Amino acid sequence: ANKELDRIEKKYAAEKMKLEALLKKEELRSNSLADIVNQKTKENAELTQILDDLIARVGPNRDE
């Protein structure tokens, strides 16, 4: 019975290690994606500011 218990404990310990490694991998991936989103948000804000500046230079409604 003890051998069977040891076998089961080793099996679940290995499974736990595998799942912890997968979790760490996904946490790193998630953090990386969050960094990318933050960078893109910053870039979009910069582009919006550039466009606003260009529109302001052109003047209000030059078509009129």
KOLVEXLUM-209522 format. One record per residue: residue number from 1; x, y, z of N, C-alpha, C in turn; residue in one letter. Coordinates in pm, 1 decimal, padded with zeros to 6 digits. Layout:
# KOLVEXLUM-209522
[atom NUM,[X,Y,Z],[X,Y,Z],[X,Y,Z],"A"]
...
//
This chain:
# KOLVEXLUM-209522
[atom 1,[00082.4,-00119.2,00000.0],[00000.0,00000.0,00000.0],[00086.8,00125.6,00000.0],"A"]
[atom 2,[00197.4,00121.4,00074.5],[00285.8,00237.7,00078.8],[00350.0,00264.4,-00056.7],"N"]
[atom 3,[00384.7,00157.2,-00127.8],[00444.1,00174.3,-00260.7],[00344.7,00240.4,-00355.3],"K"]
[atom 4,[00221.1,00197.4,-00346.2],[00116.6,00255.8,-00431.0],[00097.1,00403.6,-00396.3],"E"]
[atom 5,[00097.9,00434.4,-00267.4],[00083.5,00572.9,-00223.2],[00201.0,00656.7,-00272.3],"L"]
[atom 6,[00322.6,00603.4,-00261.3],[00441.0,00674.0,-00310.6],[00430.2,00699.7,-00461.0],"D"]
[atom 7,[00385.0,00599.7,-00534.5],[00371.6,00613.0,-00679.1],[00272.0,00724.2,-00713.4],"R"]
[atom 8,[00160.3,00724.7,-00642.5],[00057.5,00826.5,-00666.8],[00109.5,00965.2,-00629.9],"I"]
[atom 9,[00180.2,00975.0,-00517.0],[00235.4,01103.9,-00474.8],[00335.6,01156.5,-00576.5],"E"]
[atom 10,[00420.8,01069.4,-00628.6],[00519.1,01110.9,-00729.4],[00449.8,01155.6,-00857.6],"K"]
[atom 11,[00346.1,01082.3,-00895.2],[00271.0,01117.5,-01016.1],[00209.9,01256.9,-01002.2],"K"]
[atom 12,[00147.0,01282.8,-00889.4],[00083.3,01412.4,-00869.8],[00184.8,01523.7,-00846.9],"Y"]
[atom 13,[00298.5,01491.4,-00787.9],[00403.9,01591.7,-00772.2],[00456.0,01633.9,-00909.7],"A"]
[atom 14,[00473.8,01536.9,-00998.0],[00519.2,01567.6,-01133.7],[00414.1,01650.0,-01207.6],"A"]
[atom 15,[00289.3,01613.3,-01192.6],[00180.4,01688.1,-01257.1],[00173.8,01830.8,-01202.8],"E"]
[atom 16,[00193.5,01845.4,-01072.3],[00192.4,01978.1,-01010.4],[00305.5,02063.6,-01065.7],"K"]
[atom 17,[00424.5,02006.0,-01078.3],[00538.3,02079.6,-01133.5],[00509.7,02123.3,-01276.9],"M"]
[atom 18,[00451.2,02032.8,-01353.9],[00417.7,02064.5,-01492.9],[00318.8,02180.8,-01498.9],"K"]
[atom 19,[00214.6,02173.8,-01415.9],[00113.6,02279.4,-01415.5],[00170.3,02412.4,-01366.3],"L"]
[atom 20,[00259.2,02407.2,-01267.8],[00322.5,02530.3,-01219.7],[00408.5,02593.3,-01328.8],"E"]
[atom 21,[00479.3,02510.5,-01405.9],[00560.3,02561.5,-01516.6],[00471.6,02623.9,-01624.1],"A"]
[atom 22,[00360.4,02557.7,-01655.3],[00267.0,02613.0,-01753.8],[00207.2,02744.7,-01704.9],"L"]
[atom 23,[00175.4,02750.5,-01576.6],[00121.5,02872.8,-01518.8],[00222.8,02986.7,-01530.5],"L"]
[atom 24,[00347.9,02959.2,-01496.5],[00453.1,03060.7,-01505.0],[00468.1,03109.5,-01649.1],"K"]
[atom 25,[00464.5,03016.2,-01743.2],[00475.8,03051.8,-01885.1],[00361.2,03144.0,-01926.2],"K"]
[atom 26,[00240.2,03111.3,-01885.5],[00123.9,03192.8,-01921.2],[00125.8,03328.0,-01850.1],"E"]
[atom 27,[00177.9,03331.9,-01727.3],[00191.1,03460.1,-01658.0],[00288.7,03550.8,-01732.0],"E"]
[atom 28,[00400.1,03494.2,-01778.1],[00497.2,03572.0,-01854.5],[00435.8,03621.6,-01984.9],"L"]
[atom 29,[00360.9,03534.6,-02050.7],[00294.2,03571.3,-02175.7],[00193.3,03683.3,-02151.0],"R"]
[atom 30,[00118.3,03670.6,-02044.4],[00018.9,03772.2,-02009.4],[00085.7,03906.4,-01981.2],"S"]
[atom 31,[00194.4,03903.5,-01906.3],[00267.3,04026.9,-01876.2],[00322.3,04089.9,-02003.2],"N"]
[atom 32,[00372.5,04007.0,-02092.9],[00425.0,04056.3,-02220.0],[00314.6,04122.4,-02301.8],"S"]
[atom 33,[00198.7,04058.9,-02307.1],[00086.1,04115.8,-02381.1],[00039.3,04246.5,-02317.9],"L"]
[atom 34,[00040.5,04252.9,-02186.7],[00002.0,04376.7,-02118.1],[00100.4,04488.6,-02152.2],"A"]
[atom 35,[00229.2,04456.4,-02158.2],[00329.9,04555.5,-02196.4],[00306.6,04604.6,-02339.0],"D"]
[atom 36,[00272.5,04512.4,-02428.6],[00245.2,04549.5,-02567.8],[00123.8,04641.7,-02575.3],"I"]
[atom 37,[00018.7,04608.8,-02501.3],[-00101.5,04693.4,-02500.3],[-00066.9,04832.9,-02448.9],"V"]
[atom 38,[00010.7,04840.3,-02342.4],[00050.0,04970.5,-02288.1],[00130.6,05050.8,-02389.7],"N"]
[atom 39,[00222.9,04984.4,-02458.7],[00304.3,05052.0,-02559.7],[00217.0,05102.5,-02674.2],"Q"]
[atom 40,[00125.1,05019.5,-02721.4],[00036.5,05060.0,-02831.5],[-00054.9,05174.7,-02788.6],"K"]
[atom 41,[-00101.0,05172.0,-02665.3],[-00184.4,05280.5,-02614.1],[-00105.9,05411.5,-02614.4],"T"]
[atom 42,[00020.3,05403.9,-02571.1],[00106.2,05522.5,-02570.7],[00128.8,05572.3,-02713.4],"K"]
[atom 43,[00157.3,05480.2,-02805.9],[00178.5,05518.0,-02945.6],[00053.1,05582.6,-03004.0],"E"]
[atom 44,[-00062.9,05527.1,-02974.4],[-00188.5,05584.0,-03024.5],[-00210.5,05724.9,-02970.7],"N"]
[atom 45,[-00179.4,05746.0,-02845.1],[-00194.4,05879.4,-02786.2],[-00100.4,05978.2,-02854.9],"A"]
[atom 46,[00023.1,05934.7,-02882.5],[00119.0,06021.0,-02951.3],[00071.3,06053.7,-03092.8],"E"]
[atom 47,[00021.2,05954.5,-03163.5],[-00029.5,05977.9,-03298.8],[-00151.2,06070.2,-03297.6],"L"]
[atom 48,[-00237.4,06051.7,-03200.3],[-00354.1,06139.1,-03187.7],[-00310.1,06283.3,-03166.0],"T"]
[atom 49,[-00208.7,06302.2,-03083.3],[-00158.1,06437.2,-03057.5],[-00097.8,06497.0,-03184.3],"Q"]
[atom 50,[-00022.5,06417.7,-03258.6],[00035.9,06465.4,-03384.8],[-00074.5,06507.6,-03482.1],"I"]
[atom 51,[-00176.1,06424.1,-03494.6],[-00287.1,06457.9,-03584.8],[-00361.6,06582.3,-03538.0],"L"]
[atom 52,[-00384.1,06593.5,-03409.0],[-00450.0,06713.0,-03356.1],[-00367.9,06838.0,-03387.5],"D"]
[atom 53,[-00235.6,06828.6,-03373.1],[-00147.9,06941.5,-03404.9],[-00155.4,06977.0,-03553.0],"D"]
[atom 54,[-00154.6,06876.3,-03639.3],[-00164.2,06901.3,-03783.5],[-00297.1,06965.3,-03820.0],"L"]
[atom 55,[-00404.4,06914.9,-03763.1],[-00537.3,06971.4,-03789.7],[-00543.1,07116.6,-03742.3],"I"]
[atom 56,[-00483.0,07144.1,-03628.1],[-00482.4,07280.8,-03575.4],[-00402.8,07373.2,-03667.0],"A"]
[atom 57,[-00293.5,07324.3,-03726.3],[-00213.0,07404.0,-03818.4],[-00288.9,07437.1,-03946.0],"R"]
[atom 58,[-00361.5,07339.3,-03995.9],[-00436.5,07358.7,-04119.3],[-00546.7,07461.5,-04097.1],"V"]
[atom 59,[-00598.9,07465.5,-03979.5],[-00701.9,07562.8,-03948.4],[-00839.3,07500.6,-03952.5],"G"]
[atom 60,[-00933.3,07570.1,-03895.1],[-01069.4,07515.9,-03889.0],[-01138.3,07522.5,-04024.9],"P"]
[atom 61,[-01182.8,07408.1,-04070.6],[-01268.2,07395.9,-04189.5],[-01221.9,07480.5,-04307.5],"N"]
[atom 62,[-01107.5,07452.2,-04363.5],[-01055.8,07527.0,-04478.7],[-01141.3,07505.0,-04602.8],"R"]
[atom 63,[-01228.7,07404.9,-04600.6],[-01314.1,07377.2,-04715.8],[-01425.9,07479.8,-04730.6],"D"]
[atom 64,[-01454.5,07550.5,-04625.1],[-01569.0,07643.5,-04629.1],[-01536.3,07770.1,-04702.8],"E"]
//
